[in-house]
Amino acid sequence: MSDRTWRICVAVLLGCAALLARGDQKLEHKACRSVHLGFSAPEGTAFYNEMTIAKSSPGTYFMAAGFSKGYFGLQELGNGKKVALFSVWDPGKQNDRNAVDQDNRVKIRYQDKDVRLGRFGGEGTGGQCFLDYDWKIGQTYRFLVTAKVEDNRRTAFAGYFYLPEQKAWKHLVTFSTITGGKPLSGYYSFVEDFRRNGVSATQVRRAAYGPAWVKSTKDGKWTSASKARFTGDSNPVMNINAGKVADHPGQFFLVTGGDTTNTDTPLWKTMEWEGLEKLSPPQDLPDLLDHKE
């Protein structure tokens, strides 16, 4: 083989390797990495959180009030339509929503006239509630989840959403699911790109969360969720970030996608606000015992 031929072969091989690498990268980076805040707080009868979305894109779920049995937040769908979504899981690890025995399914205890209810599958199964709602960038939205233990088997979880334009809380739904008679626990928030079409990975999604509060089952007092751990899913990309919002005590931010750099809080690290003793939850929260069942 001549030197010229050898050089051409090497160039072709290097070119193929580069193309394969770029192809793998495109496949690997089809979506923004999902990023989360895991809050430290005791078991509770109520979980309150606030969320302000700064940047969005079609196919995004900004989840504000997650707990061990469900989650509650705002979505921008692939077609740009916007909704509020509250979901509660059935017990078990099945993914076929139709295969769950009727007795083990999420039960509806209350439904607002403006919402749509249905069942979901594919990532566990359960009940979900949609409210068509044209939420706005920069507007702070408020979420409240309450828990009422029905017996030693089931707990009823109610989702309340504050409508700032009406200055009123709206009770969207109450779902009952099998919990072994347990209250709220496992509090978290996240930002997720569910469009996953390659282009979506290049688009920045950003939101701020908090202050968050939990009403303890132990003494009935509200506890500030002032500590949050920054985590991500198995997508290995690092164009993600999180941190404390400097001028808003008790508030944390999450960012993922696009040209984001991890300059504030390293992944898997915990952030904490100190000196929040003088803060208290809003005084206009709905009656926590009023599940309208």
The 8 nearest C-alpha neighbors of each residue, nearest first, counted from 0:
[[1, 4, 5, 2, 3, 6, 8, 7],
 [2, 0, 4, 3, 5, 6, 7, 8],
 [1, 3, 5, 4, 6, 0, 7, 8],
 [2, 4, 6, 1, 5, 7, 0, 8],
 [5, 3, 7, 1, 6, 2, 8, 0],
 [6, 4, 2, 8, 3, 7, 1, 9],
 [5, 7, 9, 3, 4, 8, 10, 2],
 [8, 6, 10, 4, 5, 9, 11, 3],
 [9, 7, 11, 5, 10, 6, 12, 4],
 [8, 10, 12, 6, 11, 7, 13, 5],
 [11, 9, 7, 13, 8, 12, 14, 6],
 [10, 12, 14, 8, 9, 13, 15, 7],
 [13, 11, 15, 9, 14, 10, 16, 8],
 [14, 12, 16, 10, 15, 11, 9, 17],
 [13, 15, 11, 17, 12, 16, 10, 18],
 [14, 16, 18, 12, 17, 13, 19, 11],
 [15, 17, 13, 19, 14, 18, 20, 12],
 [18, 16, 20, 14, 15, 19, 21, 13],
 [19, 17, 21, 15, 20, 16, 22, 14],
 [18, 20, 22, 16, 21, 17, 23, 15],
 [19, 21, 17, 23, 22, 18, 16, 24],
 [22, 20, 24, 18, 19, 23, 17, 25],
 [21, 23, 19, 25, 24, 20, 18, 26],
 [24, 22, 26, 20, 21, 25, 27, 19],
 [23, 25, 21, 27, 22, 26, 28, 20],
 [24, 26, 28, 22, 23, 27, 29, 21],
 [27, 25, 23, 24, 29, 28, 22, 197],
 [26, 28, 24, 25, 29, 23, 234, 30],
 [27, 29, 25, 30, 26, 24, 200, 197],
 [30, 28, 197, 195, 26, 196, 27, 200],
 [31, 29, 195, 200, 28, 199, 197, 192],
 [30, 32, 200, 256, 192, 255, 33, 199],
 [31, 33, 234, 34, 30, 255, 232, 236],
 [34, 32, 191, 232, 231, 190, 31, 192],
 [35, 33, 231, 189, 190, 230, 32, 232],
 [36, 34, 189, 230, 188, 229, 231, 37],
 [35, 37, 229, 188, 228, 187, 227, 189],
 [36, 38, 187, 228, 227, 186, 35, 39],
 [39, 37, 227, 186, 187, 226, 224, 40],
 [38, 40, 226, 224, 227, 37, 41, 186],
 [39, 41, 224, 38, 213, 42, 222, 186],
 [42, 40, 215, 43, 184, 39, 213, 216],
 [43, 41, 184, 183, 215, 216, 182, 40],
 [44, 42, 215, 216, 183, 214, 45, 213],
 [43, 45, 146, 145, 214, 216, 183, 182],
 [46, 44, 145, 214, 43, 144, 213, 146],
 [45, 47, 213, 144, 143, 212, 145, 214],
 [48, 46, 143, 212, 211, 142, 213, 144],
 [49, 47, 211, 142, 209, 141, 210, 64],
 [48, 50, 141, 209, 208, 140, 142, 210],
 [49, 51, 208, 140, 207, 139, 63, 209],
 [50, 52, 139, 207, 206, 138, 137, 140],
 [51, 53, 206, 136, 137, 54, 205, 207],
 [52, 54, 205, 206, 137, 136, 51, 55],
 [55, 53, 205, 204, 52, 203, 136, 206],
 [54, 56, 204, 205, 59, 203, 53, 57],
 [55, 57, 59, 58, 204, 202, 75, 54],
 [58, 56, 77, 75, 76, 79, 59, 78],
 [57, 59, 194, 77, 76, 193, 75, 192],
 [60, 58, 192, 75, 74, 191, 57, 193],
 [59, 61, 74, 191, 190, 62, 73, 192],
 [62, 60, 190, 73, 72, 74, 189, 59],
 [61, 63, 72, 189, 188, 71, 60, 64],
 [62, 64, 188, 72, 71, 50, 65, 61],
 [65, 63, 71, 70, 188, 48, 62, 187],
 [64, 66, 70, 187, 186, 188, 69, 71],
 [65, 67, 186, 185, 69, 68, 184, 70],
 [66, 68, 185, 184, 69, 186, 65, 183],
 [69, 67, 66, 88, 87, 70, 65, 178],
 [70, 68, 87, 86, 66, 88, 65, 67],
 [69, 71, 65, 86, 64, 85, 66, 87],
 [72, 70, 85, 64, 84, 62, 63, 65],
 [73, 71, 62, 63, 84, 61, 83, 64],
 [74, 72, 83, 61, 82, 60, 84, 62],
 [75, 73, 60, 82, 59, 81, 76, 61],
 [74, 76, 81, 57, 59, 58, 79, 80],
 [77, 75, 58, 79, 80, 57, 78, 74],
 [76, 78, 58, 57, 79, 194, 75, 80],
 [79, 77, 76, 80, 57, 75, 58, 81],
 [78, 80, 76, 57, 77, 75, 81, 58],
 [81, 79, 76, 78, 75, 82, 77, 133],
 [80, 82, 75, 133, 74, 132, 76, 79],
 [83, 81, 131, 132, 74, 130, 73, 84],
 [82, 84, 73, 130, 72, 129, 132, 74],
 [83, 85, 129, 72, 128, 71, 73, 82],
 [86, 84, 71, 128, 127, 70, 72, 158],
 [87, 85, 127, 69, 70, 126, 128, 71],
 [86, 88, 69, 126, 125, 68, 127, 70],
 [89, 87, 125, 68, 124, 69, 90, 126],
 [88, 90, 125, 104, 105, 124, 176, 91],
 [91, 89, 177, 88, 103, 92, 176, 178],
 [90, 92, 93, 89, 123, 124, 88, 103],
 [93, 91, 123, 94, 90, 124, 122, 89],
 [92, 94, 123, 91, 95, 124, 96, 99],
 [95, 93, 121, 123, 120, 124, 122, 96],
 [96, 94, 98, 97, 120, 93, 121, 124],
 [95, 97, 120, 124, 98, 119, 94, 99],
 [98, 96, 95, 99, 100, 120, 118, 124],
 [97, 99, 95, 96, 100, 93, 94, 101],
 [100, 98, 97, 96, 101, 104, 103, 95],
 [99, 101, 103, 102, 98, 104, 97, 96],
 [102, 100, 104, 103, 99, 105, 98, 106],
 [101, 103, 100, 104, 99, 105, 106, 177],
 [104, 102, 100, 101, 99, 89, 105, 90],
 [105, 103, 101, 89, 102, 106, 99, 100],
 [104, 106, 176, 89, 175, 126, 125, 174],
 [107, 105, 175, 174, 104, 108, 176, 126],
 [108, 106, 174, 109, 173, 175, 105, 110],
 [107, 109, 173, 292, 174, 106, 175, 110],
 [108, 110, 173, 172, 292, 107, 291, 111],
 [111, 109, 172, 171, 112, 173, 108, 114],
 [112, 110, 171, 113, 114, 172, 170, 109],
 [111, 113, 114, 110, 115, 171, 172, 109],
 [114, 112, 111, 130, 115, 171, 131, 110],
 [115, 113, 130, 129, 111, 112, 128, 116],
 [116, 114, 129, 128, 130, 117, 113, 127],
 [117, 115, 128, 127, 129, 114, 118, 126],
 [116, 118, 127, 126, 128, 119, 115, 129],
 [119, 117, 126, 125, 127, 96, 120, 124],
 [118, 120, 124, 125, 96, 126, 117, 127],
 [121, 119, 124, 96, 94, 95, 123, 122],
 [120, 122, 94, 123, 95, 124, 119, 96],
 [123, 121, 120, 94, 124, 93, 119, 92],
 [122, 124, 94, 93, 120, 92, 121, 88],
 [125, 123, 120, 96, 119, 94, 89, 88],
 [126, 124, 88, 89, 119, 118, 87, 105],
 [125, 127, 118, 87, 86, 105, 117, 119],
 [128, 126, 86, 117, 116, 85, 118, 87],
 [127, 129, 116, 85, 115, 84, 86, 114],
 [130, 128, 84, 115, 114, 83, 82, 131],
 [129, 131, 114, 83, 82, 132, 84, 115],
 [132, 130, 82, 81, 129, 83, 133, 114],
 [131, 133, 82, 81, 134, 130, 83, 80],
 [134, 132, 81, 135, 82, 131, 80, 83],
 [133, 135, 132, 81, 136, 82, 138, 73],
 [136, 134, 138, 137, 133, 52, 139, 51],
 [135, 137, 52, 53, 138, 54, 134, 51],
 [136, 138, 53, 52, 51, 135, 139, 54],
 [139, 137, 136, 135, 51, 140, 52, 134],
 [138, 140, 51, 50, 137, 49, 141, 52],
 [141, 139, 50, 49, 51, 138, 161, 142],
 [140, 142, 49, 161, 48, 160, 50, 139],
 [143, 141, 160, 48, 47, 159, 49, 161],
 [142, 144, 47, 159, 46, 158, 145, 160],
 [145, 143, 158, 46, 157, 45, 159, 47],
 [146, 144, 45, 157, 44, 156, 46, 287],
 [145, 147, 156, 44, 155, 182, 45, 183],
 [146, 148, 155, 154, 149, 156, 44, 145],
 [149, 147, 154, 180, 150, 155, 182, 153],
 [148, 150, 154, 153, 147, 155, 180, 151],
 [151, 149, 152, 153, 180, 148, 154, 179],
 [150, 152, 180, 179, 153, 149, 148, 181],
 [151, 153, 179, 180, 150, 177, 178, 154],
 [154, 152, 177, 180, 178, 176, 149, 150],
 [153, 155, 148, 149, 175, 147, 176, 180],
 [154, 156, 175, 147, 174, 146, 148, 173],
 [157, 155, 146, 174, 173, 145, 175, 154],
 [158, 156, 173, 145, 144, 172, 174, 155],
 [157, 159, 144, 172, 171, 143, 170, 173],
 [158, 160, 170, 143, 169, 171, 142, 144],
 [161, 159, 142, 169, 168, 141, 162, 170],
 [160, 162, 168, 141, 167, 169, 163, 142],
 [161, 163, 165, 167, 164, 166, 168, 160],
 [164, 162, 166, 165, 161, 167, 140, 139],
 [163, 165, 162, 166, 167, 161, 138, 134],
 [166, 164, 167, 163, 162, 161, 168, 169],
 [167, 165, 163, 164, 162, 168, 161, 169],
 [166, 168, 165, 162, 161, 169, 163, 164],
 [169, 167, 161, 160, 162, 159, 170, 285],
 [170, 168, 160, 159, 171, 161, 167, 162],
 [169, 171, 159, 172, 158, 160, 168, 111],
 [172, 170, 111, 158, 159, 169, 110, 114],
 [173, 171, 110, 109, 158, 157, 170, 111],
 [172, 174, 157, 109, 108, 156, 107, 155],
 [173, 175, 107, 156, 155, 106, 108, 105],
 [174, 176, 155, 106, 154, 105, 156, 107],
 [177, 175, 105, 153, 154, 89, 178, 106],
 [176, 178, 153, 152, 179, 90, 154, 89],
 [179, 177, 180, 153, 181, 152, 154, 176],
 [180, 178, 152, 151, 181, 177, 153, 154],
 [179, 181, 151, 152, 178, 153, 148, 150],
 [180, 182, 178, 179, 148, 154, 183, 153],
 [183, 181, 146, 43, 44, 148, 42, 184],
 [182, 184, 43, 42, 44, 146, 66, 181],
 [185, 183, 42, 67, 66, 186, 43, 182],
 [184, 186, 67, 66, 187, 183, 38, 65],
 [187, 185, 66, 38, 65, 184, 37, 67],
 [186, 188, 37, 65, 36, 38, 66, 64],
 [189, 187, 63, 36, 62, 35, 65, 64],
 [188, 190, 35, 62, 34, 61, 36, 191],
 [189, 191, 61, 34, 33, 60, 62, 35],
 [192, 190, 33, 60, 59, 193, 189, 61],
 [191, 193, 59, 31, 194, 58, 30, 195],
 [194, 192, 58, 195, 59, 191, 60, 30],
 [193, 195, 58, 192, 196, 199, 77, 30],
 [196, 194, 30, 29, 193, 197, 199, 192],
 [195, 197, 29, 198, 194, 199, 30, 200],
 [198, 196, 29, 199, 200, 195, 30, 28],
 [197, 199, 200, 201, 196, 202, 29, 195],
 [198, 200, 201, 202, 197, 196, 30, 195],
 [199, 201, 31, 30, 198, 256, 197, 202],
 [200, 202, 257, 199, 198, 256, 203, 258],
 [203, 201, 257, 199, 256, 200, 204, 56],
 [204, 202, 256, 257, 255, 54, 205, 201],
 [203, 205, 55, 54, 255, 254, 256, 202],
 [206, 204, 254, 54, 53, 253, 52, 203],
 [205, 207, 52, 53, 51, 253, 252, 208],
 [208, 206, 252, 51, 251, 50, 253, 52],
 [209, 207, 50, 251, 250, 49, 252, 210],
 [210, 208, 250, 211, 49, 48, 249, 50],
 [209, 211, 249, 250, 48, 49, 208, 212],
 [212, 210, 48, 209, 224, 47, 223, 49],
 [211, 213, 223, 47, 224, 222, 46, 221],
 [212, 214, 46, 222, 221, 45, 43, 215],
 [215, 213, 221, 43, 45, 220, 44, 219],
 [216, 214, 43, 219, 217, 220, 42, 218],
 [215, 217, 43, 219, 218, 44, 42, 214],
 [216, 218, 215, 219, 42, 43, 220, 41],
 [217, 219, 220, 216, 215, 214, 221, 43],
 [220, 218, 215, 216, 214, 217, 221, 44],
 [221, 219, 214, 218, 215, 222, 217, 216],
 [220, 222, 214, 213, 215, 212, 223, 219],
 [223, 221, 213, 212, 214, 224, 220, 215],
 [222, 224, 212, 225, 211, 213, 221, 210],
 [225, 223, 211, 212, 226, 40, 38, 39],
 [224, 226, 272, 223, 271, 249, 227, 273],
 [225, 227, 271, 39, 224, 270, 38, 272],
 [228, 226, 38, 37, 270, 36, 269, 39],
 [229, 227, 269, 37, 36, 268, 270, 230],
 [228, 230, 36, 267, 266, 268, 35, 269],
 [231, 229, 267, 35, 266, 34, 228, 36],
 [232, 230, 34, 33, 35, 32, 233, 229],
 [231, 233, 33, 234, 32, 34, 230, 235],
 [232, 234, 235, 231, 32, 33, 236, 230],
 [233, 235, 32, 232, 236, 27, 231, 33],
 [236, 234, 233, 237, 32, 232, 27, 231],
 [237, 235, 234, 238, 32, 28, 239, 31],
 [236, 238, 239, 235, 261, 260, 32, 240],
 [239, 237, 259, 260, 256, 236, 255, 261],
 [240, 238, 255, 237, 261, 254, 259, 260],
 [239, 241, 261, 254, 253, 260, 263, 255],
 [242, 240, 253, 252, 264, 263, 254, 229],
 [241, 243, 252, 264, 251, 263, 244, 240],
 [242, 244, 251, 245, 250, 252, 270, 241],
 [245, 243, 251, 247, 250, 246, 252, 242],
 [244, 246, 247, 243, 248, 250, 242, 251],
 [245, 247, 244, 248, 250, 243, 249, 251],
 [248, 246, 244, 250, 245, 249, 243, 210],
 [249, 247, 250, 246, 272, 245, 244, 210],
 [248, 250, 210, 225, 209, 272, 247, 251],
 [249, 251, 209, 210, 208, 244, 248, 247],
 [252, 250, 243, 208, 244, 207, 242, 209],
 [251, 253, 207, 241, 242, 206, 208, 243],
 [252, 254, 241, 206, 205, 240, 207, 34],
 [255, 253, 205, 240, 239, 204, 241, 206],
 [254, 256, 239, 204, 203, 238, 31, 32],
 [257, 255, 203, 31, 200, 202, 238, 201],
 [256, 258, 201, 202, 203, 259, 200, 238],
 [257, 259, 238, 260, 256, 203, 201, 202],
 [260, 258, 238, 257, 239, 256, 255, 261],
 [261, 259, 238, 262, 239, 240, 258, 237],
 [262, 260, 240, 239, 263, 238, 237, 265],
 [261, 263, 260, 264, 240, 265, 241, 259],
 [264, 262, 242, 261, 241, 240, 265, 243],
 [263, 265, 241, 242, 266, 262, 240, 268],
 [266, 264, 268, 267, 263, 261, 229, 262],
 [265, 267, 268, 229, 230, 264, 231, 240],
 [268, 266, 230, 229, 228, 265, 269, 231],
 [269, 267, 266, 228, 229, 265, 264, 270],
 [270, 268, 228, 227, 229, 271, 267, 226],
 [271, 269, 227, 226, 228, 268, 272, 242],
 [272, 270, 226, 225, 273, 227, 269, 243],
 [271, 273, 225, 249, 226, 274, 248, 270],
 [272, 274, 275, 271, 225, 276, 249, 248],
 [273, 275, 276, 272, 277, 278, 248, 225],
 [276, 274, 278, 277, 273, 272, 249, 248],
 [277, 275, 278, 274, 279, 273, 223, 222],
 [276, 278, 275, 279, 274, 280, 223, 273],
 [279, 277, 275, 276, 280, 223, 274, 248],
 [278, 280, 281, 277, 221, 223, 276, 282],
 [279, 281, 282, 212, 278, 221, 47, 211],
 [282, 280, 283, 284, 279, 47, 278, 212],
 [281, 283, 284, 280, 279, 285, 286, 221],
 [282, 284, 281, 285, 168, 280, 167, 286],
 [285, 283, 282, 281, 286, 168, 287, 143],
 [286, 284, 287, 283, 168, 289, 159, 288],
 [285, 287, 289, 288, 284, 290, 283, 145],
 [288, 286, 289, 285, 145, 290, 45, 284],
 [287, 289, 286, 290, 147, 145, 285, 291],
 [288, 290, 286, 291, 287, 285, 292, 157],
 [289, 291, 292, 288, 157, 173, 287, 109],
 [292, 290, 289, 109, 108, 173, 288, 170],
 [291, 108, 290, 109, 173, 289, 107, 110]]
